[in-house]
Amino acid sequence: MAYTSTEQGGNCLEIAPTPHALHIRDSKQTAGPTLTVPRDSWAGFLVLARRG
């Protein structure tokens, strides 16, 4: 699954969901670092982000 942040698709994140976590990386830096976030932490982040 990939998400883009520009209409041209220049800045993309790839998100690989698993049962217990989300693995996030820069689509242009596939050998680079990844960010792993537990699903419950991600859900909490989304709640707060929606509140503004």
N, CA and C atoms as an extended XYZ file, in Angstrom:
156
Properties=species:S:1:pos:R:3:atomname:S:1:resname:S:1:resid:I:1 pbc="F F F"
N         0.850       -1.154        0.000 N   MET     1
C         0.000        0.000        0.000 CA  MET     1
C         0.906        1.229        0.000 C   MET     1
N         0.623        2.229       -0.819 N   ALA     2
C         1.439        3.438       -0.866 CA  ALA     2
C         0.542        4.659       -0.779 C   ALA     2
N         1.032        5.680       -0.138 N   TYR     3
C         0.325        6.947       -0.029 CA  TYR     3
C         1.227        8.037       -0.575 C   TYR     3
N         0.658        8.946       -1.370 N   THR     4
C         1.448       10.046       -1.896 CA  THR     4
C         1.036       11.340       -1.218 C   THR     4
N         1.996       12.265       -1.130 N   SER     5
C         1.694       13.551       -0.514 CA  SER     5
C         1.655       14.691       -1.518 C   SER     5
N         1.921       14.418       -2.794 N   THR     6
C         1.832       15.448       -3.826 CA  THR     6
C         1.060       14.898       -5.012 C   THR     6
N         0.511       15.796       -5.804 N   GLU     7
C        -0.224       15.368       -6.997 CA  GLU     7
C         0.687       14.685       -8.011 C   GLU     7
N         1.965       15.063       -8.035 N   GLN     8
C         2.903       14.476       -8.975 CA  GLN     8
C         3.435       13.130       -8.480 C   GLN     8
N         3.168       12.770       -7.242 N   GLY     9
C         3.642       11.502       -6.709 CA  GLY     9
C         5.107       11.501       -6.348 C   GLY     9
N         5.691       12.670       -6.156 N   GLY    10
C         7.119       12.754       -5.868 CA  GLY    10
C         7.500       12.325       -4.467 C   GLY    10
N         6.665       12.586       -3.501 N   ASN    11
C         6.946       12.250       -2.108 CA  ASN    11
C         5.976       11.163       -1.665 C   ASN    11
N         6.462        9.939       -1.589 N   CYS    12
C         5.588        8.814       -1.272 CA  CYS    12
C         6.061        8.077       -0.033 C   CYS    12
N         5.109        7.568        0.686 N   LEU    13
C         5.379        6.653        1.785 CA  LEU    13
C         4.773        5.314        1.426 C   LEU    13
N         5.482        4.263        1.736 N   GLU    14
C         4.925        2.920        1.604 CA  GLU    14
C         4.590        2.447        3.010 C   GLU    14
N         3.396        1.919        3.150 N   ILE    15
C         2.938        1.432        4.449 CA  ILE    15
C         2.570       -0.027        4.301 C   ILE    15
N         3.228       -0.868        5.101 N   ALA    16
C         2.958       -2.302        5.087 CA  ALA    16
C         2.289       -2.680        6.405 C   ALA    16
N         0.972       -2.851        6.378 N   PRO    17
C         0.282       -3.236        7.604 CA  PRO    17
C         0.469       -4.725        7.900 C   PRO    17
N         0.673       -5.036        9.151 N   THR    18
C         0.729       -6.417        9.632 CA  THR    18
C        -0.263       -6.523       10.782 C   THR    18
N        -0.536       -7.696       11.289 N   PRO    19
C        -1.528       -7.819       12.357 CA  PRO    19
C        -1.230       -6.976       13.605 C   PRO    19
N         0.039       -6.716       13.887 N   HIS    20
C         0.368       -6.028       15.129 CA  HIS    20
C         1.044       -4.678       14.947 C   HIS    20
N         1.427       -4.315       13.722 N   ALA    21
C         2.158       -3.063       13.519 CA  ALA    21
C         2.014       -2.572       12.081 C   ALA    21
N         2.410       -1.309       11.881 N   LEU    22
C         2.525       -0.721       10.557 CA  LEU    22
C         3.999       -0.447       10.324 C   LEU    22
N         4.497       -0.817        9.158 N   HIS    23
C         5.891       -0.574        8.794 CA  HIS    23
C         5.875        0.485        7.707 C   HIS    23
N         6.564        1.586        7.939 N   ILE    24
C         6.505        2.756        7.057 CA  ILE    24
C         7.909        3.073        6.556 C   ILE    24
N         8.015        3.368        5.252 N   ARG    25
C         9.304        3.768        4.693 CA  ARG    25
C         9.090        4.732        3.537 C   ARG    25
N        10.164        5.429        3.165 N   ASP    26
C        10.182        6.314        2.006 CA  ASP    26
C        10.277        5.437        0.758 C   ASP    26
N         9.382        5.612       -0.176 N   SER    27
C         9.366        4.750       -1.362 CA  SER    27
C        10.620        4.904       -2.221 C   SER    27
N        11.305        6.033       -2.113 N   LYS    28
C        12.520        6.233       -2.895 CA  LYS    28
C        13.762        5.714       -2.169 C   LYS    28
N        13.638        5.377       -0.910 N   GLN    29
C        14.766        4.895       -0.100 CA  GLN    29
C        14.446        3.501        0.437 C   GLN    29
N        14.207        2.562       -0.455 N   THR    30
C        13.750        1.231       -0.040 CA  THR    30
C        14.764        0.497        0.828 C   THR    30
N        16.040        0.817        0.700 N   ALA    31
C        17.056        0.181        1.549 CA  ALA    31
C        17.309        1.001        2.811 C   ALA    31
N        16.640        2.140        2.916 N   GLY    32
C        16.836        3.025        4.056 CA  GLY    32
C        16.073        2.569        5.282 C   GLY    32
N        16.035        3.428        6.286 N   PRO    33
C        15.380        3.062        7.541 CA  PRO    33
C        13.862        2.943        7.394 C   PRO    33
N        13.268        2.189        8.288 N   THR    34
C        11.815        2.070        8.349 CA  THR    34
C        11.355        2.487        9.737 C   THR    34
N        10.133        2.880        9.811 N   LEU    35
C         9.498        3.224       11.082 CA  LEU    35
C         8.447        2.162       11.340 C   LEU    35
N         8.523        1.519       12.490 N   THR    36
C         7.532        0.510       12.870 CA  THR    36
C         6.714        1.063       14.025 C   THR    36
N         5.397        1.080       13.837 N   VAL    37
C         4.490        1.647       14.830 CA  VAL    37
C         3.463        0.580       15.209 C   VAL    37
N         3.323        0.276       16.506 N   PRO    38
C         2.279       -0.668       16.915 CA  PRO    38
C         0.902       -0.135       16.501 C   PRO    38
N         0.012       -1.039       16.114 N   ARG    39
C        -1.317       -0.631       15.639 CA  ARG    39
C        -2.083        0.195       16.666 C   ARG    39
N        -2.008       -0.140       17.940 N   ASP    40
C        -2.756        0.622       18.948 CA  ASP    40
C        -2.200        2.037       19.081 C   ASP    40
N        -0.897        2.199       18.939 N   SER    41
C        -0.300        3.543       18.979 CA  SER    41
C        -0.730        4.351       17.760 C   SER    41
N        -0.765        3.722       16.597 N   TRP    42
C        -1.198        4.402       15.375 CA  TRP    42
C        -2.649        4.849       15.495 C   TRP    42
N        -3.493        3.978       16.046 N   ALA    43
C        -4.900        4.326       16.218 CA  ALA    43
C        -5.042        5.526       17.147 C   ALA    43
N        -4.267        5.554       18.229 N   GLY    44
C        -4.294        6.688       19.145 CA  GLY    44
C        -3.815        7.969       18.472 C   GLY    44
N        -2.784        7.870       17.653 N   PHE    45
C        -2.301        9.028       16.899 CA  PHE    45
C        -3.381        9.569       15.995 C   PHE    45
N        -4.089        8.697       15.278 N   LEU    46
C        -5.136        9.148       14.372 CA  LEU    46
C        -6.268        9.852       15.108 C   LEU    46
N        -6.629        9.366       16.278 N   VAL    47
C        -7.670       10.018       17.084 CA  VAL    47
C        -7.250       11.454       17.411 C   VAL    47
N        -6.011       11.609       17.872 N   LEU    48
C        -5.521       12.948       18.230 CA  LEU    48
C        -5.370       13.850       16.996 C   LEU    48
N        -4.917       13.286       15.884 N   ALA    49
C        -4.748       14.083       14.664 CA  ALA    49
C        -6.082       14.584       14.153 C   ALA    49
N        -7.118       13.784       14.274 N   ARG    50
C        -8.445       14.208       13.802 CA  ARG    50
C        -9.011       15.327       14.669 C   ARG    50
N        -8.610       15.375       15.916 N   ARG    51
C        -9.085       16.437       16.825 CA  ARG    51
C        -8.450       17.769       16.480 C   ARG    51
N        -7.275       17.703       15.842 N   GLY    52
C        -6.574       18.931       15.453 CA  GLY    52
C        -5.659       19.343       16.502 C   GLY    52
